[in-house]
């Protein structure tokens, strides 16, 4: 079983939680795609866990700072 996501932040969180990255690529439309080995079916649960984590707060601050810097 595998878990796939196009979200870079969730992919990094899954790696931090010990999930093994099987593939990472960029589609022709520029979208990222990450595929993880998920033998225990924990990918969805961990992706949901990410939304309430300190990592998500950090990621949101980084995004907001980038918006400030690149708004011109």
MOPAC internal coordinates of N, CA, C and O (Angstrom, degrees):
PM7 1SCF
backbone

  N    0.0000 0     0.00 0     0.00 0    0    0    0
  C    1.4457 1     0.00 0     0.00 0    1    0    0
  C    1.5284 1   108.30 1     0.00 0    2    1    0
  O    1.2310 1   120.96 1   -37.76 1    3    2    1
  N    1.3203 1   115.77 1   142.24 1    3    2    1
  C    1.4607 1   120.83 1   177.70 1    5    3    2
  C    1.5226 1   110.04 1  -126.94 1    6    5    3
  O    1.2310 1   121.54 1   -18.75 1    7    6    5
  N    1.3155 1   114.66 1   161.25 1    7    6    5
  C    1.4614 1   121.90 1   174.34 1    9    7    6
  C    1.5162 1   106.94 1  -124.07 1   10    9    7
  O    1.2310 1   120.39 1   -47.35 1   11   10    9
  N    1.3364 1   116.85 1   132.65 1   11   10    9
  C    1.4622 1   121.62 1  -179.65 1   13   11   10
  C    1.5151 1   110.04 1  -120.06 1   14   13   11
  O    1.2310 1   121.49 1   -37.05 1   15   14   13
  N    1.3297 1   114.75 1   142.95 1   15   14   13
  C    1.4586 1   121.13 1   174.98 1   17   15   14
  C    1.5243 1   109.00 1  -147.46 1   18   17   15
  O    1.2310 1   121.06 1   -28.45 1   19   18   17
  N    1.3064 1   115.58 1   151.55 1   19   18   17
  C    1.4646 1   120.48 1   174.44 1   21   19   18
  C    1.5273 1   110.55 1  -104.27 1   22   21   19
  O    1.2310 1   120.43 1  -178.79 1   23   22   21
  N    1.3242 1   116.79 1     1.21 1   23   22   21
  C    1.4611 1   121.79 1  -177.43 1   25   23   22
  C    1.5289 1   110.30 1   -90.76 1   26   25   23
  O    1.2310 1   120.67 1   -63.77 1   27   26   25
  N    1.3072 1   116.33 1   116.23 1   27   26   25
  C    1.4627 1   122.28 1  -178.22 1   29   27   26
  C    1.5315 1   111.91 1   -60.09 1   30   29   27
  O    1.2310 1   120.09 1   138.17 1   31   30   29
  N    1.3185 1   117.43 1   -41.83 1   31   30   29
  C    1.4603 1   121.17 1  -178.03 1   33   31   30
  C    1.5233 1   111.59 1   -66.62 1   34   33   31
  O    1.2310 1   120.26 1   137.74 1   35   34   33
  N    1.3172 1   117.11 1   -42.26 1   35   34   33
  C    1.4612 1   120.37 1   177.36 1   37   35   34
  C    1.5222 1   109.77 1   -65.17 1   38   37   35
  O    1.2310 1   120.41 1   139.62 1   39   38   37
  N    1.3175 1   116.83 1   -40.38 1   39   38   37
  C    1.4682 1   120.20 1   178.48 1   41   39   38
  C    1.5231 1   110.92 1   -60.13 1   42   41   39
  O    1.2310 1   120.29 1   136.28 1   43   42   41
  N    1.3153 1   117.05 1   -43.72 1   43   42   41
  C    1.4616 1   120.57 1   178.62 1   45   43   42
  C    1.5276 1   110.56 1   -63.74 1   46   45   43
  O    1.2310 1   120.13 1   140.68 1   47   46   45
  N    1.3266 1   117.36 1   -39.32 1   47   46   45
  C    1.4570 1   121.77 1   179.09 1   49   47   46
  C    1.5281 1   110.56 1   -64.61 1   50   49   47
  O    1.2310 1   120.29 1   136.85 1   51   50   49
  N    1.3239 1   117.05 1   -43.15 1   51   50   49
  C    1.4567 1   120.77 1   178.62 1   53   51   50
  C    1.5258 1   110.69 1   -61.12 1   54   53   51
  O    1.2310 1   120.50 1   139.62 1   55   54   53
  N    1.3184 1   116.64 1   -40.38 1   55   54   53
  C    1.4573 1   120.22 1   177.41 1   57   55   54
  C    1.5249 1   110.54 1   -64.56 1   58   57   55
  O    1.2310 1   120.48 1   138.74 1   59   58   57
  N    1.3213 1   116.69 1   -41.26 1   59   58   57
  C    1.4443 1   121.40 1   178.71 1   61   59   58
  C    1.5318 1   110.95 1   -62.28 1   62   61   59
  O    1.2310 1   120.68 1   147.99 1   63   62   61
  N    1.3213 1   116.31 1   -32.01 1   63   62   61
  C    1.4637 1   121.97 1   179.34 1   65   63   62
  C    1.5294 1   112.71 1   -84.30 1   66   65   63
  O    1.2310 1   120.68 1  -177.04 1   67   66   65
  N    1.3430 1   116.31 1     2.96 1   67   66   65
  C    1.4553 1   120.19 1   173.07 1   69   67   66
  C    1.5128 1   116.53 1    97.75 1   70   69   67
  O    1.2310 1   119.71 1  -175.67 1   71   70   69
  N    1.3214 1   118.16 1     4.33 1   71   70   69
  C    1.4593 1   119.23 1   177.81 1   73   71   70
  C    1.5286 1   109.63 1   -74.38 1   74   73   71
  O    1.2310 1   120.70 1   -38.25 1   75   74   73
  N    1.3094 1   116.27 1   141.75 1   75   74   73
  C    1.4587 1   122.45 1  -176.71 1   77   75   74
  C    1.5326 1   110.61 1   -87.14 1   78   77   75
  O    1.2310 1   121.12 1   -56.40 1   79   78   77
  N    1.3214 1   115.46 1   123.60 1   79   78   77
  C    1.4609 1   121.60 1   177.12 1   81   79   78
  C    1.5250 1   109.06 1   -76.57 1   82   81   79
  O    1.2310 1   120.82 1   -56.72 1   83   82   81
  N    1.3236 1   116.03 1   123.28 1   83   82   81
  C    1.4653 1   121.47 1   178.99 1   85   83   82
  C    1.5136 1   112.28 1   -95.28 1   86   85   83
  O    1.2310 1   120.66 1   144.63 1   87   86   85
  N    1.3379 1   116.35 1   -35.37 1   87   86   85
  C    1.4570 1   120.07 1  -176.13 1   89   87   86
  C    1.5204 1   109.87 1  -156.67 1   90   89   87
  O    1.2310 1   120.77 1   -35.24 1   91   90   89
  N    1.3078 1   116.13 1   144.76 1   91   90   89
  C    1.4593 1   123.09 1   174.72 1   93   91   90
  C    1.5102 1   106.98 1  -141.31 1   94   93   91
  O    1.2310 1   121.13 1   -53.25 1   95   94   93
  N    1.3280 1   115.44 1   126.75 1   95   94   93
  C    1.4610 1   118.73 1   179.78 1   97   95   94
  C    1.5114 1   110.45 1  -149.92 1   98   97   95
  O    1.2310 1   121.96 1   -11.72 1   99   98   97
  N    1.3004 1   113.85 1   168.28 1   99   98   97
  C    1.4584 1   121.39 1   177.83 1  101   99   98
  C    1.5205 1   107.44 1  -120.17 1  102  101   99
  O    1.2310 1   120.80 1   -56.87 1  103  102  101
  N    1.3069 1   116.07 1   123.13 1  103  102  101
  C    1.4623 1   121.11 1  -179.37 1  105  103  102
  C    1.5253 1   110.14 1   -71.60 1  106  105  103
  O    1.2310 1   120.90 1   -12.49 1  107  106  105
  N    1.3103 1   115.89 1   167.51 1  107  106  105
  C    1.4656 1   120.29 1   179.96 1  109  107  106
  C    1.5268 1   111.67 1   -62.14 1  110  109  107
  O    1.2310 1   120.31 1   153.21 1  111  110  109
  N    1.3363 1   117.01 1   -26.79 1  111  110  109
  C    1.4630 1   119.98 1   178.63 1  113  111  110
  C    1.5265 1   112.02 1   -81.34 1  114  113  111
  O    1.2310 1   120.33 1  -179.29 1  115  114  113
  N    1.3534 1   116.97 1     0.71 1  115  114  113
  C    1.4504 1   122.02 1   177.43 1  117  115  114
  C    1.5171 1   114.23 1    93.63 1  118  117  115
  O    1.2310 1   120.26 1   171.99 1  119  118  117
  N    1.3309 1   117.10 1    -8.01 1  119  118  117
  C    1.4609 1   120.63 1  -178.93 1  121  119  118
  C    1.5282 1   110.98 1   -74.55 1  122  121  119
  O    1.2310 1   120.91 1   -41.36 1  123  122  121
  N    1.3226 1   115.87 1   138.64 1  123  122  121
  C    1.4569 1   121.69 1   176.23 1  125  123  122
  C    1.5200 1   109.97 1   -79.00 1  126  125  123
  O    1.2310 1   120.27 1   -27.34 1  127  126  125
  N    1.3246 1   117.09 1   152.66 1  127  126  125
  C    1.4536 1   121.71 1   171.86 1  129  127  126
  C    1.5200 1   108.00 1  -142.83 1  130  129  127
  O    1.2310 1   121.36 1   -53.93 1  131  130  129
  N    1.3208 1   115.00 1   126.07 1  131  130  129
  C    1.4542 1   122.59 1   179.96 1  133  131  130
  C    1.5200 1   108.00 1  -119.53 1  134  133  131
  O    1.2310 1   120.72 1   -45.00 1  135  134  133
  N    1.3273 1   116.23 1   135.00 1  135  134  133
  C    1.4564 1   121.38 1   178.74 1  137  135  134
  C    1.5251 1   108.90 1  -122.61 1  138  137  135
  O    1.2310 1   121.00 1   -50.30 1  139  138  137
  N    1.3214 1   115.70 1   129.70 1  139  138  137
  C    1.4588 1   122.43 1  -176.91 1  141  139  138
  C    1.5175 1   110.90 1  -118.39 1  142  141  139
  O    1.2310 1   121.33 1   -33.08 1  143  142  141
  N    1.3219 1   115.06 1   146.92 1  143  142  141
  C    1.4534 1   121.10 1   170.03 1  145  143  142
  C    1.5333 1   106.44 1   -71.31 1  146  145  143
  O    1.2310 1   120.61 1   -54.37 1  147  146  145
  N    1.3237 1   116.45 1   125.63 1  147  146  145
  C    1.4591 1   120.64 1  -175.07 1  149  147  146
  C    1.5307 1   110.42 1  -138.01 1  150  149  147
  O    1.2310 1   120.29 1  -116.98 1  151  150  149
  N    1.3441 1   117.04 1    63.02 1  151  150  149
  C    1.4592 1   119.72 1  -174.59 1  153  151  150
  C    1.5251 1   113.90 1   -64.96 1  154  153  151
  O    1.2310 1   119.92 1   155.91 1  155  154  153
  N    1.3221 1   117.75 1   -24.09 1  155  154  153
  C    1.4643 1   121.05 1  -178.74 1  157  155  154
  C    1.5238 1   113.47 1  -100.12 1  158  157  155
  O    1.2310 1   120.37 1  -175.77 1  159  158  157
  N    1.3379 1   116.89 1     4.23 1  159  158  157
  C    1.4636 1   120.98 1   177.71 1  161  159  158
  C    1.5245 1   114.00 1    64.67 1  162  161  159
  O    1.2310 1   119.90 1  -143.75 1  163  162  161
  N    1.3206 1   117.80 1    36.25 1  163  162  161
  C    1.4671 1   122.25 1  -177.59 1  165  163  162
  C    1.5265 1   113.81 1   -95.19 1  166  165  163
  O    1.2310 1   119.98 1   174.10 1  167  166  165
  N    1.3331 1   117.64 1    -5.90 1  167  166  165
  C    1.4595 1   120.99 1  -174.97 1  169  167  166
  C    1.5128 1   113.93 1   -57.20 1  170  169  167
  O    1.2310 1   120.24 1   131.39 1  171  170  169
  N    1.3149 1   117.14 1   -48.61 1  171  170  169
  C    1.4721 1   120.53 1  -178.93 1  173  171  170
  C    1.5220 1   109.87 1   -63.50 1  174  173  171
  O    1.2310 1   120.52 1   135.11 1  175  174  173
  N    1.3230 1   116.62 1   -44.89 1  175  174  173
  C    1.4622 1   121.32 1   179.97 1  177  175  174
  C    1.5273 1   111.22 1   -59.58 1  178  177  175
  O    1.2310 1   120.21 1   136.01 1  179  178  177
  N    1.3183 1   117.20 1   -43.99 1  179  178  177
  C    1.4624 1   120.67 1   179.78 1  181  179  178
  C    1.5278 1   111.77 1   -68.87 1  182  181  179
  O    1.2310 1   120.16 1   144.05 1  183  182  181
  N    1.3356 1   117.30 1   -35.95 1  183  182  181
  C    1.4673 1   120.33 1   177.81 1  185  183  182
  C    1.5255 1   110.15 1   -63.97 1  186  185  183
  O    1.2310 1   120.30 1   141.92 1  187  186  185
  N    1.3305 1   117.04 1   -38.08 1  187  186  185
  C    1.4606 1   120.96 1   176.90 1  189  187  186
  C    1.5230 1   110.21 1   -69.68 1  190  189  187
  O    1.2310 1   120.63 1   139.20 1  191  190  189
  N    1.3184 1   116.40 1   -40.80 1  191  190  189
  C    1.4726 1   121.76 1   177.29 1  193  191  190
  C    1.5214 1   110.74 1   -58.25 1  194  193  191
  O    1.2310 1   120.59 1   142.83 1  195  194  193
  N    1.3299 1   116.48 1   -37.17 1  195  194  193
  C    1.4692 1   121.45 1   179.97 1  197  195  194
  C    1.5230 1   111.25 1   -56.02 1  198  197  195
  O    1.2310 1   120.13 1   140.30 1  199  198  197
  N    1.3326 1   117.35 1   -39.70 1  199  198  197
  C    1.4679 1   120.78 1  -174.39 1  201  199  198
  C    1.5179 1   113.21 1   -61.80 1  202  201  199
  O    1.2310 1   119.81 1   154.48 1  203  202  201
  N    1.3401 1   117.98 1   -25.52 1  203  202  201
  C    1.4532 1   120.81 1   179.07 1  205  203  202
  C    1.5168 1   113.55 1  -105.75 1  206  205  203
  O    1.2310 1   120.60 1  -167.09 1  207  206  205
  N    1.3129 1   116.45 1    12.91 1  207  206  205
  C    1.4641 1   120.38 1  -174.96 1  209  207  206
  C    1.5278 1   112.37 1   -95.36 1  210  209  207
  O    1.2310 1   121.35 1   -15.31 1  211  210  209
  N    1.3254 1   115.03 1   164.69 1  211  210  209
  C    1.4613 1   121.31 1   173.75 1  213  211  210
  C    1.5290 1   110.65 1   -61.61 1  214  213  211
  O    1.2310 1   120.51 1   150.44 1  215  214  213
  N    1.3178 1   116.63 1   -29.56 1  215  214  213
  C    1.4679 1   120.61 1   178.60 1  217  215  214
  C    1.5231 1   110.96 1   -62.64 1  218  217  215
  O    1.2310 1   120.50 1   141.19 1  219  218  217
  N    1.3166 1   116.64 1   -38.81 1  219  218  217
  C    1.4714 1   120.34 1   178.88 1  221  219  218
  C    1.5233 1   110.77 1   -67.63 1  222  221  219
  O    1.2310 1   120.59 1   141.32 1  223  222  221
  N    1.3140 1   116.47 1   -38.68 1  223  222  221
  C    1.4752 1   120.54 1   177.25 1  225  223  222
  C    1.5258 1   109.75 1   -62.06 1  226  225  223
  O    1.2310 1   120.83 1   132.72 1  227  226  225
  N    1.3277 1   116.01 1   -47.28 1  227  226  225
  C    1.4654 1   121.45 1   177.78 1  229  227  226
  C    1.5284 1   110.97 1   -57.89 1  230  229  227
  O    1.2310 1   121.03 1   131.70 1  231  230  229
  N    1.3382 1   115.64 1   -48.30 1  231  230  229
  C    1.4561 1   120.91 1  -178.66 1  233  231  230
  C    1.5273 1   111.25 1   -59.81 1  234  233  231
  O    1.2310 1   120.29 1   139.46 1  235  234  233
  N    1.3102 1   117.05 1   -40.54 1  235  234  233
  C    1.4622 1   120.96 1   179.42 1  237  235  234
  C    1.5323 1   111.28 1   -64.66 1  238  237  235
  O    1.2310 1   120.46 1   140.59 1  239  238  237
  N    1.3210 1   116.73 1   -39.41 1  239  238  237
  C    1.4677 1   119.92 1   177.43 1  241  239  238
  C    1.5302 1   111.06 1   -64.99 1  242  241  239
  O    1.2310 1   120.24 1   138.60 1  243  242  241
  N    1.3232 1   117.15 1   -41.40 1  243  242  241
  C    1.4637 1   120.93 1   177.61 1  245  243  242
  C    1.5282 1   109.93 1   -60.71 1  246  245  243
  O    1.2310 1   120.34 1   134.86 1  247  246  245
  N    1.3175 1   116.96 1   -45.14 1  247  246  245
  C    1.4749 1   120.45 1   179.12 1  249  247  246
  C    1.5253 1   111.46 1   -60.78 1  250  249  247
  O    1.2310 1   120.60 1   136.37 1  251  250  249
  N    1.3332 1   116.46 1   -43.63 1  251  250  249
  C    1.4624 1   119.88 1  -179.84 1  253  251  250
  C    1.5224 1   111.85 1   -65.41 1  254  253  251
  O    1.2310 1   120.32 1   140.45 1  255  254  253
  N    1.3226 1   116.99 1   -39.55 1  255  254  253
  C    1.4675 1   119.72 1   177.04 1  257  255  254
  C    1.5204 1   111.62 1   -64.05 1  258  257  255
  O    1.2310 1   120.32 1   140.80 1  259  258  257
  N    1.3207 1   117.00 1   -39.20 1  259  258  257
  C    1.4693 1   120.43 1   177.28 1  261  259  258
  C    1.5258 1   110.50 1   -62.74 1  262  261  259
  O    1.2310 1   120.31 1   138.38 1  263  262  261
  N    1.3183 1   117.02 1   -41.62 1  263  262  261
  C    1.4741 1   120.94 1   177.79 1  265  263  262
  C    1.5194 1   110.80 1   -59.27 1  266  265  263
  O    1.2310 1   120.73 1   137.83 1  267  266  265
  N    1.3231 1   116.21 1   -42.17 1  267  266  265
  C    1.4620 1   120.73 1   179.00 1  269  267  266
  C    1.5217 1   109.97 1   -63.04 1  270  269  267
  O    1.2310 1   120.14 1   134.33 1  271  270  269
  N    1.3150 1   117.34 1   -45.67 1  271  270  269
  C    1.4570 1   121.57 1  -176.74 1  273  271  270
  C    1.5320 1   113.63 1   -69.87 1  274  273  271
  O    1.2310 1   120.41 1   146.22 1  275  274  273
  N    1.3111 1   116.82 1   -33.78 1  275  274  273
  C    1.4686 1   120.49 1  -174.68 1  277  275  274
  C    1.5184 1   114.14 1  -103.82 1  278  277  275
  O    1.2310 1   119.38 1  -166.98 1  279  278  277
  N    1.3032 1   118.78 1    13.02 1  279  278  277
  C    1.4735 1   120.78 1  -177.14 1  281  279  278
  C    1.5285 1   113.34 1   -71.99 1  282  281  279
  O    1.2310 1   119.64 1   162.20 1  283  282  281
  N    1.2936 1   118.29 1   -17.80 1  283  282  281
  C    1.4672 1   120.61 1  -178.43 1  285  283  282
  C    1.4697 1   111.67 1   -77.38 1  286  285  283
  O    1.2310 1   120.10 1   180.00 1  287  286  285

